[in-house]
């Protein structure tokens, strides 16, 4: 059933299911809702399963988690609620003690959010996010007669809505057509001996999804699970209310409504005119004034090519510290001694290169796996990278919250990336690139009529986005080693390896990169085959031990 006013799919539940759901969810008919009356372990497991399922969270709970006997007890947790609310109101509103809002949190599900909105929701550092993956779910199916994409509120109801829908349908049609031709060919080329039917299907599915995800537009709807404390939710909502986006504002209203059913005291200031609303106006005004000023300063600067073109991802190291080694050694010795900074500096000046390298090696120790990361002395060196990559890769890299990442608006003017593997499938490649070129026309039409923000929804994941990542060396160890692993998407694997090479070649910091023992530079045909085989072995082991 469709909600005509908001263009959402309203999921159907039986009367008995509604009774159950009302006990554990804050509503049963909206795309934003909260979880309640459940043990924390159940909430965490539910969100973890959520990221790899095409089901809504409520349906997933009913189908895979709900057990009438297990949940027969009372998890209402209402004891002492009135006293706690009174205390929190006094601390937050009367005394302004923001840290109190860190003492309580909530699980919130935001469903049917566009991939433009998910980047807004995931921008905060102090929260946990689980987003529906494009790797484990096919997007060729329709719900309620429609593909899974959002129509921007600015476009809905105008003469351009039909133009937008036609363009988005064409992208999903191309996705479906390529998928139907690609899967049989990938099945035929899968060579792992002894693989189960389940492992084969999962591995091929992940490969196919990886190859064609570039056709998915930023309007593609996603399900997102968030766990955060009250302060983080307050900051998120203040930022959302500063946005000019109709979708962002609509979700902010729904989120505030549901969160007030879960942690009401923590969000008391969000819509007060002299508190949260004032802060939102400040953010909105500064953003607009800065954009106007930047436009005047950069008048005449090139702003991309309107003719869509195939290109490659680019990574540049734009800033680094030439004294990174000595600063790192200073931090190591400072933490490990009682000496002053001046005394340590004098000692470092007299050390040979081999002595410095030996100290670094001792500090890193024998790393058994990539999770064994060096200590905080490695936070002294800082690197800044400018990246032009397909939006699909950006979606994955943006989730790292320790680093600093800033990005420009998504457009079709930076060119698109076609997976190298499609060169082996010329028919599918032709469909892929024709669909991308057609999408650029939709983008330009929307941009001319509604501006850059609304036009972003029409941009497929294959088009490149320009962004900057600034991170310290310790985060670089985590980022590069994690994102280069075999199971990762080829697009961001190549970016992470190039980052490592630039630290070595351009910065001349080979003494650091030599300690990155778990950077995987190999190329693979089927990235998920080892992981799926491991899953089979684990399942067999568990079954044998029951």
C-alpha positions in Angstrom: 0.0 0.0 0.0 1.3 3.5 -0.9 1.3 6.6 1.3 0.4 9.1 -1.5 1.4 12.1 0.5 5.0 11.0 1.2 5.6 8.3 -1.5 6.3 5.6 1.0 5.4 2.0 0.9 3.2 1.1 4.0 3.9 -2.4 4.9 1.0 -4.7 5.7 0.8 -6.8 8.9 -1.9 -9.0 10.3 -3.9 -8.0 13.4 -1.9 -10.4 15.5 1.4 -9.1 14.2 0.3 -5.5 14.9 -0.3 -6.4 18.6 3.2 -7.9 18.8 4.9 -5.0 17.0 3.2 -2.3 19.1 4.9 -3.9 22.1 8.4 -3.6 20.7 8.3 -0.8 18.1 7.1 2.8 18.4 4.9 2.5 15.3 3.9 0.0 12.7 3.2 2.2 9.6 6.0 4.7 9.3 9.5 4.4 7.8 11.1 5.8 10.9 10.5 4.1 14.2 12.2 3.2 17.4 12.9 -0.1 19.3 11.7 -0.6 22.8 11.1 -3.2 25.5 13.9 -5.4 24.1 17.2 -6.6 25.6 20.2 -4.7 24.2 21.7 -7.9 22.8 18.6 -8.6 20.7 18.6 -5.0 19.3 22.3 -5.4 18.3 21.7 -8.7 16.6 18.6 -7.4 14.9 20.5 -4.5 13.4 23.4 -6.7 12.4 21.0 -9.0 10.5 19.2 -6.0 9.0 22.2 -4.8 6.9 22.2 -8.0 4.9 18.5 -8.5 4.4 16.0 -7.1 2.0 13.3 -7.2 4.7 12.1 -4.2 6.8 13.2 -4.4 10.4 9.7 -5.1 11.7 9.2 -8.0 9.2 12.7 -9.3 10.0 11.9 -9.2 13.7 8.6 -11.2 13.2 10.1 -13.7 10.9 13.5 -14.4 12.5 13.6 -13.0 16.0 10.3 -13.0 17.7 9.5 -16.0 20.0 6.3 -15.8 22.0 7.6 -17.8 24.9 11.0 -16.0 25.0 9.4 -12.5 25.1 6.5 -13.4 27.4 8.0 -11.4 30.2 7.7 -7.7 30.8 10.5 -5.6 29.3 8.7 -2.3 29.7 11.3 -0.8 32.1 9.0 1.9 33.3 10.2 1.8 36.9 11.6 5.1 38.0 11.0 6.7 34.6 9.2 9.8 36.0 12.0 10.5 38.5 14.7 10.0 35.8 12.9 12.3 33.4 12.6 15.0 36.0 16.3 14.8 36.8 17.4 14.9 33.1 15.1 17.9 32.5 16.8 19.8 35.3 20.3 18.9 34.3 19.9 19.6 30.6 17.4 22.5 30.5 18.2 24.3 33.7 21.9 23.6 34.1 22.9 23.0 30.5 24.9 19.9 31.3 25.2 18.3 27.8 27.2 15.3 29.1 24.0 14.0 30.8 22.5 13.4 27.4 25.3 10.9 26.8 24.0 8.6 29.5 21.1 7.2 27.5 20.7 6.1 24.0 18.2 4.7 21.5 18.1 2.4 18.5 16.4 4.1 15.6 15.5 2.6 12.2 15.3 5.0 9.2 13.8 3.1 6.3 13.3 4.1 2.7 15.9 6.9 3.0 17.6 7.9 -0.2 21.3 7.5 -0.6 21.6 11.3 -0.5 20.0 11.3 3.0 22.0 8.4 4.4 25.2 10.5 4.0 23.5 13.2 6.1 22.5 10.7 8.7 25.9 9.1 8.9 27.9 12.3 9.2 28.2 12.3 13.0 31.2 10.8 14.6 29.7 9.6 17.9 27.1 7.1 16.7 26.9 3.6 15.3 25.4 3.0 11.9 24.4 -0.2 10.0 23.3 0.6 6.4 21.7 -1.8 4.0 24.4 -3.1 1.6 24.2 -3.0 -2.2 26.3 -6.1 -2.3 23.9 -8.7 -0.9 20.6 -7.5 -2.3 19.4 -7.3 -5.8 17.6 -4.0 -6.7 15.8 -5.4 -9.8 12.5 -6.1 -8.0 9.6 -3.6 -7.6 7.5 -2.9 -4.5 4.0 -1.6 -5.1 4.8 -1.5 -8.8 7.8 0.8 -8.4 11.5 0.4 -8.1 13.2 1.4 -4.8 14.0 5.0 -5.3 12.8 8.3 -3.7 11.4 11.3 -5.6 12.9 14.5 -4.1 10.2 16.6 -2.4 11.2 19.5 -4.5 10.4 17.6 -7.7 7.3 15.7 -6.5 4.1 17.2 -8.0 5.9 19.3 -10.6 6.1 18.8 -14.4 9.5 17.3 -13.9 8.4 14.4 -11.8 7.6 12.3 -14.8 11.0 13.2 -16.3 12.7 12.1 -13.1 10.7 8.9 -12.8 11.4 8.0 -16.4 15.1 8.5 -15.9 15.2 6.5 -12.7 13.2 3.7 -14.2 15.6 3.5 -17.1 18.5 3.1 -14.7 16.8 0.3 -12.8 15.7 -1.4 -16.1 19.3 -1.3 -17.3 20.4 -2.7 -13.9 17.9 -5.6 -14.3 18.8 -6.3 -17.9 22.5 -6.5 -17.2 21.9 -8.6 -14.1 19.9 -11.2 -16.0 22.7 -11.6 -18.6 25.6 -11.4 -16.2 24.7 -13.9 -13.5 24.7 -16.9 -15.8 28.1 -16.0 -17.2 29.5 -15.5 -13.7 28.1 -18.8 -12.6 29.9 -20.5 -15.6 33.2 -18.8 -14.7 33.1 -19.7 -11.0 35.8 -22.4 -10.5 36.1 -23.1 -6.8 36.1 -26.8 -6.3 33.8 -28.2 -3.6 31.9 -25.0 -3.1 28.3 -25.6 -1.9 25.4 -24.3 -3.9 24.8 -21.7 -1.2 28.4 -20.4 -1.3 28.4 -20.3 -5.1 25.1 -18.4 -5.2 26.2 -15.9 -2.5 29.7 -15.4 -4.1 28.3 -14.8 -7.6 25.6 -12.5 -6.2 28.1 -10.3 -4.5 30.2 -10.2 -7.6 27.3 -9.2 -9.8 26.1 -6.6 -7.4 29.6 -5.1 -7.2 29.9 -4.9 -10.9 26.6 -3.1 -11.6 26.0 -1.1 -8.5 27.2 2.0 -10.4 23.8 2.2 -12.1 22.0 2.7 -8.9 21.1 6.4 -8.5 21.6 8.4 -5.3 17.8 8.4 -5.1 18.0 4.6 -4.3 16.3 3.9 -1.1 18.1 2.2 1.8 17.4 1.0 5.3 19.6 2.4 8.0 19.9 1.5 11.6 21.4 4.0 14.1 22.4 3.7 17.7 23.4 6.9 19.4 23.2 8.7 22.7 20.8 11.6 23.3 23.4 14.2 22.6 24.4 12.7 19.3 20.8 12.5 18.2 20.3 16.2 19.2 23.3 17.3 17.2 22.1 15.3 14.2 18.6 16.8 14.3 19.9 20.3 14.7 22.0 19.7 11.5 19.1 18.2 9.7 16.8 21.1 10.5 19.4 23.4 9.0 19.1 21.7 5.6 17.1 23.0 2.7 16.3 19.5 1.6 12.6 18.5 1.8 13.5 14.8 2.4 15.9 15.7 5.2 13.3 18.0 6.9 10.6 15.3 6.6 12.9 12.6 8.2 14.0 15.1 10.9 10.3 15.5 11.9 9.7 11.8 12.0 12.9 11.1 13.9 12.2 13.7 16.6 8.7 12.3 17.0 9.9 8.7 17.5 12.9 9.6 19.7 10.7 11.5 22.1 8.9 8.2 22.7 12.3 6.7 23.7 14.5 9.4 25.2 12.3 12.5 25.5 14.3 14.5 28.0 17.5 14.4 25.9 15.7 16.1 23.0 13.8 18.8 24.8 15.9 21.6 23.3 15.8 20.6 19.6 12.8 22.6 18.6 13.0 25.4 21.2 13.3 28.7 19.3 16.1 30.0 21.5 18.1 26.7 21.6 17.9 24.1 18.8 16.1 26.2 16.3 18.5 29.1 16.8 21.4 26.7 16.3 19.8 25.3 13.1 19.4 28.9 11.7 23.0 29.6 12.5 24.2 26.6 10.6 21.9 27.3 7.7 22.8 31.0 7.4 26.5 30.4 7.6 26.3 27.6 5.0 24.4 29.9 2.6 26.6 32.9 3.1 29.8 30.8 2.7 28.5 29.3 -0.5 27.7 32.8 -1.9 31.1 34.0 -0.9 32.8 31.0 -2.4 30.8 31.4 -5.6 32.1 35.0 -6.0 35.7 34.1 -5.3 35.7 31.1 -7.7 33.7 32.8 -10.5 35.1 31.6 -13.8 36.8 28.5 -12.3 36.0 25.3 -14.2 33.0 23.3 -12.8 33.3 20.1 -14.6 32.3 18.7 -18.1 28.7 18.5 -19.0 29.4 15.8 -21.6 29.6 12.6 -19.6 32.8 10.6 -20.1 34.4 7.4 -18.9 37.4 8.0 -16.7 39.3 6.5 -13.8 39.4 7.2 -10.0 42.2 9.5 -8.9 44.0 9.9 -5.6 46.4 12.7 -4.7 48.4 13.2 -1.5 48.1 17.0 -1.0 49.7 17.5 2.4 52.0 15.7 4.8 54.5 16.5 7.5 58.2 16.2 6.5 59.1 15.9 10.2 56.6 13.0 10.8 59.3 10.5 11.8 60.9 12.6 14.5 57.5 13.7 15.9 56.4 10.1 16.1 59.6 9.1 17.9 59.2 12.0 20.3 55.8 10.8 21.3 57.0 7.2 21.7 59.9 8.3 23.9 57.8 10.8 25.9 55.2 8.2 26.8 57.9 5.6 27.7 60.1 7.8 29.9 60.2 10.6 32.4 62.3 12.9 30.2 61.3 16.3 29.0 60.5 17.2 25.4 63.8 19.1 25.1 65.8 16.2 26.4 64.1 13.8 24.0 64.6 16.1 21.0 68.4 16.3 21.7 68.6 12.5 21.9 66.6 12.0 18.7 69.0 14.4 16.9 71.9 12.1 17.7 70.1 8.8 16.7 71.1 7.0 13.5 68.4 6.0 10.9 68.8 2.3 11.9 68.2 3.2 15.6 65.1 5.2 14.6 63.8 2.3 12.5 64.4 -0.2 15.4 62.4 2.0 17.8 59.5 2.1 15.4 59.6 -1.7 14.9 59.6 -2.2 18.7 56.7 0.1 19.1 54.7 -1.7 16.5 55.7 -5.1 17.8 54.8 -8.5 16.2 51.4 -7.7 14.6 49.5 -11.0 14.2 46.7 -9.4 12.3 45.5 -6.0 11.1 43.6 -5.4 14.3 46.9 -5.2 16.2 47.4 -1.5 15.5 50.2 0.7 16.8 49.6 3.1 19.7 48.7 6.8 19.9 52.2 8.0 19.0 51.2 7.2 15.4 48.6 9.9 15.7 51.3 12.6 15.3 51.8 12.4 11.5 48.9 13.7 9.4 48.1 13.1 5.7 45.6 14.8 3.5 44.3 13.2 0.3 42.2 14.6 -2.5 40.1 11.9 -4.2 37.9 11.7 -7.2 36.1 8.4 -7.0 32.9 6.8 -8.0 30.1 7.6 -5.5 29.8 3.9 -4.7 33.4 3.9 -3.3 32.7 7.1 -1.4 29.7 5.6 0.3 32.0 3.0 1.9 34.9 5.2 2.7 32.7 8.0 4.2 31.8 5.7 7.1 35.2 6.0 8.7 34.4 8.4 11.5 37.8 9.0 13.1 39.2 10.7 10.0 38.1 14.1 8.7 36.2 13.9 5.4 34.6 16.8 3.5 32.9 16.4 0.1 31.5 18.4 -2.7 28.0 18.0 -4.2 27.4 14.9 -6.3 27.1 15.6 -10.0 27.6 14.0 -13.4 30.3 16.5 -14.4 33.3 14.6 -13.1 33.0 11.6 -15.4 32.0 8.0 -14.6 33.8 4.8 -13.9 33.0 1.6 -15.6 34.2 -1.6 -13.9 37.1 -3.3 -15.8 35.3 -6.6 -15.6 32.5 -5.3 -17.9 35.1 -5.1 -20.7 34.7 -8.9 -20.9 30.9 -8.5 -21.4 30.6 -6.0 -24.2 26.8 -6.3 -24.5 26.3 -5.5 -20.8 28.9 -2.8 -20.9 27.1 -1.0 -23.7 23.8 -1.1 -21.8 25.6 0.2 -18.7 27.3 3.2 -20.3 24.2 4.2 -22.4 22.2 4.3 -19.2 24.8 6.5 -17.5 24.9 9.0 -20.4 21.1 9.2 -20.3 21.1 9.8 -16.5 23.4 12.9 -17.1 20.6 14.5 -19.2 18.1 14.0 -16.3 20.7 15.5 -13.9 21.2 18.6 -16.0 17.5 19.2 -16.4 16.9 19.0 -12.6 19.9 21.1 -11.9 18.7 23.8 -14.2 15.2 23.8 -12.7 15.8 22.9 -9.0 19.5 23.5 -8.2 22.4 21.2 -7.4 20.9 19.8 -4.2 17.8 18.2 -5.7 19.7 17.2 -8.9 22.0 14.9 -6.8 19.2 12.3 -6.6 19.5 11.5 -10.3 23.2 10.8 -10.2 24.2 7.1 -10.5 26.8 5.7 -8.2 29.3 5.3 -11.1 29.8 9.0 -11.4 32.8 10.5 -9.5 32.6 12.7 -6.5 35.4 15.0 -5.3 36.3 14.8 -1.6 39.2 15.2 0.8 40.3 12.8 3.5 42.6 13.9 6.3 43.8 11.3 8.7 46.6 10.5 11.1 49.0 7.6 10.6 47.3 5.4 13.1 44.0 5.8 11.3 45.8 5.2 8.0 47.0 1.8 9.3 43.4 0.9 10.0 41.9 2.4 6.9 44.4 1.1 4.3 44.7 -2.4 5.7 41.0 -2.8 6.2 39.9 -1.4 2.9 42.5 -3.3 0.8 41.3 -6.7 2.0 40.2 -9.3 -0.5 36.5 -9.1 0.5 36.3 -5.4 -0.3 35.0 -3.8 -3.5 37.7 -3.3 -6.2 37.0 0.4 -6.4 37.9 1.3 -2.9 40.6 -1.4 -2.6 42.6 0.4 -5.3 42.1 3.7 -3.6 43.5 2.4 -0.3 46.5 0.8 -2.0 47.2 4.0 -3.9 47.1 5.9 -0.5 49.8 3.6 0.8 51.9 4.0 -2.2 51.7 7.8 -2.0 52.7 7.8 1.6 55.8 5.8 0.6 56.6 7.5 -2.7 55.5 11.2 -2.4 55.9 11.7 1.4 59.0 9.4 1.5 57.7 7.7 4.6 58.6 4.1 3.6 59.7 3.6 7.2 55.9 3.7 8.1 54.5 1.8 5.1 56.9 -1.1 5.7 55.1 -1.7 9.0 51.7 -2.0 7.2 52.0 -5.7 7.0 48.4 -6.4 6.0 47.9 -4.3 2.8 46.6 -6.7 0.2 47.7 -5.7 -3.4 46.4 -8.8 -5.1 43.5 -8.9 -7.6 40.7 -11.4 -7.3 37.9 -12.7 -9.5 35.4 -13.4 -6.8 36.1 -11.4 -3.7 33.6 -13.2 -1.4 34.5 -16.8 -2.2 36.8 -17.4 0.8 34.4 -15.7 3.2 31.5 -17.9 1.9 33.6 -21.0 2.1 34.5 -20.1 5.7 30.9 -19.6 6.5 30.1 -23.1 5.2 32.8 -24.6 7.4 31.6 -22.8 10.4 28.0 -23.9 9.8 29.1 -27.5 9.4 31.2 -27.3 12.6 28.2 -25.9 14.5 25.8 -28.5 13.2 28.2 -31.3 14.1 28.5 -30.1 17.6 24.8 -29.8 18.4 
